[in-house]
């Protein structure tokens, strides 16, 4: 009896959650909590809901943006700071109108500036991030308290490229793991051959 309860109750709860989610997919209600969430203003809620049900997943994800600062840098957050509000301002609602391209393991922002006032670029900078502003590497990139990049552009066209340099320690760990896996595969292969009664003739 206890076993049946232990099985039936979680299943019932999961079914209830799935039923509510399924119902929401067939209405204009996209998410239950809309705080710190931005929707595509050029589309109605019904259009966005249809994208999620039947359309391109990439477009659907672009239509609904939610503040998720969990993996950003804590660059001196203060007691009164709300990282979700800061993420909304600095990333989702960032006023920078830039062309974004991705390639060669790097992210590039291109925009035209009317002045040289400091701006926030909606991208996170980490300890081993490499920042190149208008062809020159930035030795010590400036960031906000949640780690988004701050630069002082020049008047006119600007380009900033962000990439990540893997530390030598991480490279050694990856190399070591690769060697171990190769060694394990070779060992298991040889062991299997000998177990089946075969001999390797040199």
C-alpha angles and dihedrals in degrees: 000000000000090000091053091050091048090054102037098047097056090044091051092049092048091048090052092051092048091048091053091047092049091050091051091053090061095051136058090258103104101173134009095226116042099176112119089012127118125199130201103270093204092064133059121239089252091054092049091048090053090051089056093048103039111000140079112308091216091056091045092054090049091052094059119044121180127190107251110169094160095110098039125106122271097223098174102314112191128222093257096047120113106204091196092056090046091050090052092052099040101037117015098032095031108144095214109121102206137155108237124205131175127205144121090031091299139104119222128196119196123187144146118244128201093200143013097251116138113264137188117240112209096238132099121242120206134188095275097035117129116215123193116186117192092337097314125102114237107228096200111017115210117230140181122249091274093047103258114148122260121195138169107230128204123241107273130015118009134187128189123181123194123194136157126242111206111226119244090245092058091046090053091049092051091047091048092050091049092051091047093051092048090049091049092050091049091047094050091046093051091044091052092049093051092045090056090056099257124134126209109231116207 
